[in-house]
Amino acid sequence: MEKSATANHDTRNLMSGTDFRESLRRLKPIVYVDGQLIESVVDAPSLQPGINALAVTYDFALDADRSRLMTAVQSSSGKTVNRMLHINESAGDLLNKLEAVRLLCQETGCAQRYLAHDALNSIGQVGARLDDAKGSTGNRARFAAYLQHVQDEDLSLGIAMTDAKGDRSKRPHQQLNLDVYVHVVERNGKGIVISGTKAIVTAAPYVHEFLVMPSRNMGEEDADFAVCCAVPVDAPGVTIVARPAGRPGEKPEHGSPLFSRRYGQSTGVVIFDRVFVPWERVFLDGEWEYSGAITYNYATHHRHSCIGARAGFGDLLIGAGALMCEANGFDPGRKASLRDPMVELIKITEGFFACGVAASVYAVHDQYSNSFMPEPVFSNIGKLLLSTQIYDMHRLAHEVSGGLIVALPGPDEDHNPATAATLAEVLRANPDVPYDKRIEVARFIEDLTASYQGGWYSLISLHGGGSPSALKQEIWRNYPLGDKVDLVERLLDRGVLADESRAITRNRQPGRCCDAGCSQPGQSVMVPLPTTRREEP
């Protein structure tokens, strides 16, 4: 069985949400939001929804009902760590991470912190591979020391991967302004100096450190751009230009905030201007041959995590859709015009989530780091399904809810003595559901699907973790087409042509129905999920 926090429940190194907020107070990053310098990130109203979302990842790890799923024991240290910082030691770990991300995003819409898990696992795998090629142990030791620092301090990490890129038709070294990619500008006995720009960094203003990673497969001429390192968020030379998290400036509904006023996500452009990084925090420096591997491994891990995240978002739409049907006076089980779109919404959500489960079960063991990576075909198929069907999810939520979600008068009318009583009477449908409860759900659905925030969820689902074209490329590159060709050639008595030069027979994979494939003896299993409960008032 999996080692879990219940087996060694020493949580002294785990922060609470309150501790997380106080830890941010000790940092002094240079952050601009909407043209204004933010004096204190933790006190900035424009960033509160994002800070709230990350705080949930801390509180859930300490919650008695959720801690077994939200934490794990790292075998290298024997310590209980947050699941978002854990290195996967089995297929069961990947299943637990998938469910943990779904649970977090049911609560927050997008928990953001899971990107740290994806990057740490990728860097550890490629560092071990680099050591193996060099016949050294330095990369493993350097990463192990940094991992222990991150886990012991229970940090949140921002993943600085996507470069500004400049002219997309040119490689990094061909750019007129080299700072559109982060690159090494100086090396000395103490470390490296980097400059450049990362364009899309999730949660940038309210993390503790950045993991800088290459965004593409580099060539030999791009060796200076093949850099991976850890940088404190307030290191000299770092400037963050961010957007607000969620919808913090809008009016509250009935005295309680809109969902995206409570939870949201900021992204930032992060500018590195001659930032010094000591050698102990450098994980890739000029080894351009490994830039593609670190990018690919991260993408596979992250696409697997995105499946859990959007399943959590789908759960919000499913629950809200059912509540809206009830408030409108209908039972979807008795009305096919509502049951069918509800089932379609369920099918989409659980369909792409099933790909995440399959990617976990068929996890790939990394022989260099002895960790596990999600199976890439299922990871990319699941991410492709959610990327292209997020718009259908919104449409289906609209279909079962009706036009009221965008046609309601503004919330000020709820307290207008001249109109409130009349509206409460005529806009009520199901006599068992009060007017205020009906419009509360309507505005919740509007918030998630038909507002600025709804557009944000659509676009980040489409492009976050890789565009559909990138996902299709990885599916084609990894799918065992050669096995299918062999199958049909054998059935047609044509004989199997063992010619690996044929374009359609290059990709193959081992069988999935033996102990050497998907179910290795002693493999860890998923921990029980926490039971759903009502929060005490």
Legacy VTK file of the C-alpha trace (Angstrom):
# vtk DataFile Version 3.0
C-alpha trace
ASCII
DATASET POLYDATA
POINTS 537 float
0.000 0.000 0.000
1.086 3.583 -0.536
2.968 5.332 2.199
0.771 8.199 3.278
0.567 10.916 5.872
-1.461 8.645 8.112
1.481 6.240 8.322
3.895 8.961 9.426
1.792 11.956 10.348
4.606 14.368 11.090
3.300 17.572 9.558
5.700 19.992 11.205
7.054 21.110 7.843
3.573 21.770 6.395
2.185 25.291 6.404
-1.449 26.281 6.832
-3.105 28.818 4.565
-2.466 31.475 7.200
1.189 30.463 7.412
1.413 30.718 3.626
0.107 34.267 3.672
2.574 35.245 6.379
5.433 33.675 4.424
4.572 35.929 1.478
4.757 38.937 3.765
8.463 38.243 4.301
9.170 38.525 0.554
9.708 41.792 -1.284
9.177 41.128 -5.007
8.832 43.947 -7.522
5.270 43.492 -8.826
3.148 45.755 -11.015
-0.598 45.201 -11.512
-2.604 47.487 -13.802
0.244 49.976 -13.866
0.561 50.227 -10.085
3.505 49.068 -7.981
2.271 46.590 -5.374
3.801 47.449 -2.024
2.619 44.254 -0.305
1.469 41.295 -2.384
-0.345 39.628 0.492
-2.376 42.786 1.186
-3.183 43.676 -2.442
-6.943 43.298 -3.141
-6.225 42.608 -6.810
-4.304 39.440 -5.936
-6.445 38.041 -3.096
-8.381 35.490 -5.206
-5.112 33.907 -6.333
-3.635 33.862 -2.827
-6.871 32.327 -1.553
-6.640 29.543 -4.136
-3.082 28.611 -3.185
-3.969 28.809 0.512
-6.495 26.004 -0.061
-3.673 23.668 -1.120
-2.089 24.241 2.294
-5.258 23.936 4.363
-6.418 20.765 2.624
-3.089 19.086 3.431
-3.780 19.648 7.146
-7.467 18.735 7.001
-8.180 15.388 8.700
-10.545 14.208 5.959
-8.321 15.227 3.071
-4.744 14.916 4.291
-4.200 11.326 3.185
-4.906 12.310 -0.413
-3.267 15.741 -0.200
0.035 14.541 1.300
2.554 11.770 0.701
5.658 10.418 2.378
8.757 11.052 0.255
10.820 7.882 0.656
14.123 9.693 0.167
13.547 11.723 3.346
10.784 9.839 5.162
8.951 13.138 5.585
5.322 13.949 4.973
5.128 16.469 2.115
2.383 18.232 0.238
1.184 16.156 -2.720
1.894 19.132 -4.989
5.627 18.804 -4.164
5.898 15.004 -4.240
8.074 12.996 -6.628
5.990 10.136 -8.038
7.247 6.765 -6.846
4.480 4.636 -8.390
1.474 4.643 -10.690
-0.598 4.992 -7.523
1.103 8.313 -6.826
-0.042 9.570 -10.215
-3.618 8.490 -9.522
-3.540 10.232 -6.167
-2.113 13.390 -7.683
-4.834 13.360 -10.349
-7.578 13.041 -7.733
-5.919 15.636 -5.482
-5.830 18.199 -8.295
-9.479 17.483 -9.097
-10.424 17.961 -5.454
-8.532 21.257 -5.239
-10.088 22.594 -8.429
-13.586 21.632 -7.308
-13.000 24.120 -4.525
-11.013 26.820 -6.344
-11.614 26.448 -10.092
-7.854 26.354 -10.652
-5.468 25.542 -7.797
-2.272 26.559 -9.706
0.182 24.938 -7.305
0.188 21.609 -9.148
2.534 23.105 -11.738
5.305 22.796 -9.131
4.740 19.032 -9.001
5.001 18.792 -12.786
8.227 20.789 -12.995
9.964 19.083 -10.069
9.264 15.633 -11.487
10.515 16.676 -14.916
13.719 18.293 -13.654
14.521 15.320 -11.449
14.083 12.900 -14.334
16.218 14.824 -16.799
18.913 15.600 -14.226
19.305 11.889 -13.519
19.474 11.174 -17.238
22.143 13.844 -17.649
24.192 12.300 -14.826
23.922 8.896 -16.455
25.251 10.287 -19.721
28.151 12.055 -17.990
28.952 9.273 -15.543
28.482 11.732 -12.688
26.207 12.247 -9.690
26.290 16.034 -9.423
22.918 16.740 -11.024
21.103 14.222 -8.838
22.725 15.627 -5.700
21.971 19.235 -6.650
18.330 18.468 -7.410
17.925 16.356 -4.254
19.198 19.235 -2.120
16.850 21.704 -3.779
13.896 19.318 -3.513
14.535 18.914 0.200
14.627 22.708 0.581
11.299 23.091 -1.252
9.605 20.275 0.668
10.978 21.275 4.072
9.851 24.876 3.588
6.565 23.795 1.899
7.079 26.339 -0.856
4.927 27.397 -3.783
6.777 27.597 -7.095
6.035 29.555 -10.244
7.016 27.791 -13.462
8.782 30.240 -15.759
8.793 28.252 -18.983
6.993 30.107 -21.781
9.370 32.652 -23.294
8.220 35.844 -24.981
9.635 34.212 -28.175
9.696 37.284 -30.426
9.603 36.339 -34.120
8.170 32.812 -34.019
9.753 31.945 -37.363
13.269 32.360 -35.927
15.190 30.317 -33.379
16.338 31.938 -30.108
19.847 32.852 -31.256
18.425 34.469 -34.419
16.219 36.982 -32.597
16.962 40.671 -33.025
16.387 41.089 -29.289
17.857 38.085 -27.495
15.936 38.975 -24.337
12.722 37.567 -25.792
14.160 34.271 -24.493
15.789 33.759 -21.101
19.459 32.928 -21.594
22.808 32.832 -19.825
24.794 36.040 -20.282
27.667 35.275 -17.920
29.280 32.354 -16.074
31.766 32.557 -13.245
33.024 30.468 -10.365
30.002 31.249 -8.221
27.200 30.720 -10.713
25.468 32.072 -13.793
23.806 35.357 -14.735
20.580 35.202 -16.757
18.560 37.754 -18.700
15.385 37.563 -20.741
11.616 37.375 -20.463
9.128 34.675 -19.570
5.717 35.703 -20.887
3.134 33.558 -19.089
3.940 32.575 -15.502
1.019 31.257 -13.493
0.648 32.748 -9.993
3.829 34.780 -10.515
3.201 37.519 -7.895
2.368 35.206 -4.977
4.843 32.312 -5.155
8.092 31.920 -3.236
10.426 31.003 -6.091
10.537 30.549 -9.842
11.738 27.456 -11.659
13.149 28.765 -14.932
12.924 26.128 -17.680
13.558 26.031 -21.438
10.417 26.337 -23.534
11.531 24.358 -26.564
14.024 21.935 -28.026
17.214 23.951 -28.477
19.911 23.489 -31.131
23.650 23.759 -30.555
23.590 27.434 -31.542
21.003 27.974 -28.818
23.082 26.441 -26.019
22.969 29.608 -23.899
19.163 29.420 -23.972
19.176 25.847 -22.605
19.015 26.870 -18.972
17.055 25.543 -16.011
17.470 27.050 -12.558
15.688 28.175 -9.386
15.324 31.888 -8.631
13.719 33.525 -5.553
10.748 35.662 -6.513
12.401 38.725 -5.007
15.912 38.150 -6.373
17.622 41.367 -7.541
16.861 41.977 -11.207
13.464 40.232 -11.251
10.397 42.296 -12.199
6.857 40.887 -12.429
4.200 42.598 -14.531
0.924 40.845 -13.697
-2.819 40.988 -14.187
-5.380 40.797 -11.359
-6.473 37.380 -10.127
-10.111 36.543 -10.847
-12.641 39.366 -10.582
-11.661 41.054 -7.315
-13.063 44.487 -8.060
-16.667 43.599 -8.806
-19.652 44.012 -6.489
-20.558 41.220 -4.057
-23.735 39.228 -4.619
-26.085 39.279 -1.604
-23.194 40.091 0.718
-21.120 37.028 -0.293
-18.604 37.214 -3.130
-18.873 35.783 -6.596
-16.876 32.606 -7.042
-14.164 34.342 -9.057
-14.039 37.173 -6.551
-13.061 34.592 -3.954
-10.814 32.419 -6.153
-8.870 33.267 -9.285
-5.508 33.183 -10.986
-3.011 35.856 -11.848
-0.455 35.391 -14.579
2.615 37.524 -15.009
5.288 38.527 -17.451
8.553 37.980 -15.577
11.571 40.012 -16.668
15.036 38.817 -15.672
17.657 41.577 -15.897
21.106 40.131 -15.164
19.865 37.901 -12.347
22.581 35.958 -10.539
21.935 32.257 -9.839
24.424 30.251 -7.710
25.586 26.907 -9.103
23.693 24.910 -6.492
20.447 26.218 -8.020
21.379 25.477 -11.648
19.991 22.246 -13.128
20.743 22.774 -16.833
23.364 25.083 -18.297
24.149 24.811 -21.980
23.328 21.096 -22.319
21.122 21.844 -25.302
20.681 18.155 -26.137
18.531 17.781 -23.002
16.367 20.882 -23.422
13.797 18.950 -25.448
13.618 16.195 -22.828
12.979 18.576 -19.945
10.296 20.386 -21.965
8.674 17.131 -23.079
8.665 15.579 -19.599
7.174 18.692 -18.067
4.504 18.872 -20.764
3.491 15.250 -20.193
3.238 15.692 -16.431
1.413 18.989 -16.796
-1.125 17.752 -19.330
-1.940 14.915 -16.958
-2.465 17.452 -14.137
-4.634 19.646 -16.390
-7.005 16.708 -16.805
-7.620 16.639 -13.059
-7.950 20.424 -12.920
-10.608 20.684 -15.633
-12.471 17.686 -14.235
-12.815 19.691 -11.019
-14.138 22.614 -13.056
-16.520 20.239 -14.844
-17.832 19.106 -11.463
-18.767 22.724 -10.721
-20.725 22.992 -13.973
-22.464 19.643 -13.431
-23.550 20.567 -9.913
-24.642 24.069 -10.913
-26.531 22.751 -13.948
-28.497 20.308 -11.801
-29.293 23.044 -9.258
-30.489 25.333 -12.048
-32.777 22.627 -13.439
-34.260 22.165 -9.978
-34.666 25.918 -9.434
-36.475 26.165 -12.793
-38.953 23.521 -11.650
-37.649 20.556 -13.636
-36.345 17.095 -12.792
-33.713 16.237 -15.448
-34.449 12.550 -14.873
-37.978 13.078 -16.177
-37.274 15.571 -18.956
-35.128 14.320 -21.841
-34.371 17.834 -23.112
-32.491 18.461 -19.852
-31.294 14.953 -19.083
-29.509 14.583 -22.427
-27.322 17.707 -22.125
-26.617 16.881 -18.470
-25.454 13.395 -19.477
-23.390 14.917 -22.272
-21.704 17.234 -19.757
-21.015 14.264 -17.488
-19.710 12.218 -20.429
-17.261 14.931 -21.470
-15.934 15.482 -17.951
-15.576 11.832 -16.995
-14.378 10.935 -20.498
-11.262 13.062 -20.426
-10.737 12.245 -16.747
-10.747 8.539 -17.662
-7.797 9.253 -19.946
-5.976 10.661 -16.925
-6.745 7.506 -14.967
-5.454 5.362 -17.847
-2.300 7.485 -18.102
-1.734 6.830 -14.390
-2.369 3.082 -14.543
-0.089 2.673 -17.554
2.547 4.958 -16.030
6.049 4.883 -17.472
8.862 4.054 -15.063
11.850 6.354 -15.562
14.937 4.177 -15.249
17.291 7.061 -14.524
15.454 8.753 -11.647
13.382 5.741 -10.537
10.282 7.935 -10.627
7.118 7.582 -12.695
5.688 9.614 -15.555
2.132 9.484 -16.947
1.738 7.458 -20.132
2.054 10.106 -22.856
-0.627 9.011 -25.355
-3.444 8.957 -22.807
-2.172 12.170 -21.189
-2.241 14.003 -24.501
-5.584 12.536 -25.597
-7.171 13.593 -22.295
-5.772 17.101 -22.590
-6.862 17.314 -26.253
-10.405 16.306 -25.318
-10.710 18.912 -22.582
-9.040 21.583 -24.726
-11.507 21.214 -27.565
-14.604 20.391 -25.485
-14.378 23.172 -22.895
-16.603 25.263 -25.165
-19.140 22.419 -25.316
-19.068 22.256 -21.512
-20.019 25.929 -21.348
-22.701 25.479 -24.023
-24.265 22.534 -22.192
-24.341 24.476 -18.918
-26.131 27.268 -20.794
-28.533 24.816 -22.429
-29.802 23.393 -19.142
-29.853 26.766 -17.386
-31.698 28.988 -19.859
-31.174 32.625 -20.809
-31.814 33.892 -17.320
-28.130 33.564 -16.413
-27.264 36.550 -18.608
-30.632 38.350 -18.553
-31.014 38.896 -14.817
-31.110 42.494 -13.553
-28.033 43.539 -11.639
-27.620 42.631 -7.968
-28.407 46.178 -6.842
-32.058 45.518 -7.786
-32.192 42.802 -5.138
-32.068 45.566 -2.533
-34.092 48.217 -4.377
-37.313 48.783 -2.375
-39.103 49.794 -5.584
-38.393 46.538 -7.434
-37.051 43.833 -5.102
-40.392 42.424 -3.932
-41.832 42.238 -7.428
-38.725 40.586 -8.873
-38.638 38.078 -6.037
-42.219 37.115 -6.811
-42.223 36.958 -10.612
-38.727 35.490 -11.093
-39.329 32.588 -8.777
-40.014 29.261 -10.506
-39.941 26.166 -8.299
-41.946 27.048 -5.183
-39.547 24.975 -3.100
-36.550 27.062 -4.209
-36.471 30.682 -2.953
-35.869 33.426 -5.496
-32.521 34.397 -4.022
-31.252 30.812 -4.282
-32.292 30.590 -7.928
-30.530 33.754 -8.986
-27.499 32.863 -6.882
-26.971 29.731 -8.993
-27.722 31.661 -12.189
-25.051 34.224 -11.388
-22.630 31.454 -10.407
-23.005 29.897 -13.869
-22.702 33.307 -15.503
-19.490 33.901 -13.556
-17.906 30.633 -14.666
-19.089 30.537 -18.290
-20.441 33.841 -19.618
-18.191 36.480 -18.054
-14.620 37.599 -18.522
-13.724 34.743 -16.181
-15.609 32.276 -18.377
-13.583 33.378 -21.376
-10.425 32.972 -19.315
-11.325 29.370 -18.412
-11.961 28.638 -22.094
-8.688 30.029 -23.360
-6.503 28.605 -20.613
-8.085 25.196 -21.201
-7.422 25.454 -24.927
-3.794 26.613 -24.806
-2.588 25.951 -21.250
-0.095 23.093 -21.287
0.160 23.139 -25.065
-2.066 23.970 -28.035
-4.190 21.291 -29.730
-1.662 21.010 -32.545
1.117 20.264 -30.046
-1.044 17.617 -28.387
-1.820 15.959 -31.712
1.865 15.931 -32.587
2.694 14.094 -29.353
-0.137 11.603 -29.817
1.105 10.772 -33.305
4.731 10.626 -32.179
4.014 8.214 -29.322
1.089 6.151 -30.566
2.066 2.511 -31.372
0.884 2.655 -34.969
3.376 -0.014 -35.961
1.637 -2.567 -33.748
-1.696 -1.898 -35.476
-0.085 -2.244 -38.903
1.477 -5.565 -37.879
-1.886 -6.761 -36.616
-3.701 -6.139 -39.880
-0.859 -7.464 -42.037
-0.921 -10.696 -40.027
-4.689 -11.054 -40.345
-4.431 -10.498 -44.104
-1.750 -13.222 -44.304
0.660 -10.711 -45.756
3.330 -11.511 -43.215
4.777 -8.943 -40.888
7.456 -6.853 -42.562
9.957 -6.159 -39.814
11.239 -3.042 -41.514
11.637 -0.185 -39.033
12.383 2.229 -41.877
8.707 2.224 -42.859
7.148 5.440 -41.617
4.002 3.699 -40.389
5.753 0.980 -38.351
8.315 2.967 -36.359
6.269 3.361 -33.183
5.706 0.288 -31.038
5.140 -0.422 -27.361
5.198 -3.390 -24.965
2.015 -5.284 -24.146
-0.277 -3.935 -21.440
-1.609 -7.170 -19.999
1.393 -8.597 -18.161
3.221 -7.864 -14.910
6.084 -6.283 -16.851
3.663 -3.787 -18.321
1.027 -1.968 -16.288
0.857 -3.856 -12.984
4.236 -4.398 -11.431
4.209 -6.544 -8.263
3.783 -4.494 -5.097
2.650 -1.419 -6.982
1.089 1.247 -4.762
-2.631 1.823 -5.053
-4.774 4.897 -4.793
-5.730 6.077 -1.338
-9.439 6.369 -0.427
-11.000 9.649 -1.491
-12.329 12.004 1.188
-16.077 11.896 1.707
-18.131 14.859 0.586
-19.321 16.894 3.504
-21.139 20.122 4.175
-19.088 22.889 5.725
-20.327 23.991 9.110
-21.976 27.437 9.012
LINES 1 538
537 0 1 2 3 4 5 6 7 8 9 10 11 12 13 14 15 16 17 18 19 20 21 22 23 24 25 26 27 28 29 30 31 32 33 34 35 36 37 38 39 40 41 42 43 44 45 46 47 48 49 50 51 52 53 54 55 56 57 58 59 60 61 62 63 64 65 66 67 68 69 70 71 72 73 74 75 76 77 78 79 80 81 82 83 84 85 86 87 88 89 90 91 92 93 94 95 96 97 98 99 100 101 102 103 104 105 106 107 108 109 110 111 112 113 114 115 116 117 118 119 120 121 122 123 124 125 126 127 128 129 130 131 132 133 134 135 136 137 138 139 140 141 142 143 144 145 146 147 148 149 150 151 152 153 154 155 156 157 158 159 160 161 162 163 164 165 166 167 168 169 170 171 172 173 174 175 176 177 178 179 180 181 182 183 184 185 186 187 188 189 190 191 192 193 194 195 196 197 198 199 200 201 202 203 204 205 206 207 208 209 210 211 212 213 214 215 216 217 218 219 220 221 222 223 224 225 226 227 228 229 230 231 232 233 234 235 236 237 238 239 240 241 242 243 244 245 246 247 248 249 250 251 252 253 254 255 256 257 258 259 260 261 262 263 264 265 266 267 268 269 270 271 272 273 274 275 276 277 278 279 280 281 282 283 284 285 286 287 288 289 290 291 292 293 294 295 296 297 298 299 300 301 302 303 304 305 306 307 308 309 310 311 312 313 314 315 316 317 318 319 320 321 322 323 324 325 326 327 328 329 330 331 332 333 334 335 336 337 338 339 340 341 342 343 344 345 346 347 348 349 350 351 352 353 354 355 356 357 358 359 360 361 362 363 364 365 366 367 368 369 370 371 372 373 374 375 376 377 378 379 380 381 382 383 384 385 386 387 388 389 390 391 392 393 394 395 396 397 398 399 400 401 402 403 404 405 406 407 408 409 410 411 412 413 414 415 416 417 418 419 420 421 422 423 424 425 426 427 428 429 430 431 432 433 434 435 436 437 438 439 440 441 442 443 444 445 446 447 448 449 450 451 452 453 454 455 456 457 458 459 460 461 462 463 464 465 466 467 468 469 470 471 472 473 474 475 476 477 478 479 480 481 482 483 484 485 486 487 488 489 490 491 492 493 494 495 496 497 498 499 500 501 502 503 504 505 506 507 508 509 510 511 512 513 514 515 516 517 518 519 520 521 522 523 524 525 526 527 528 529 530 531 532 533 534 535 536
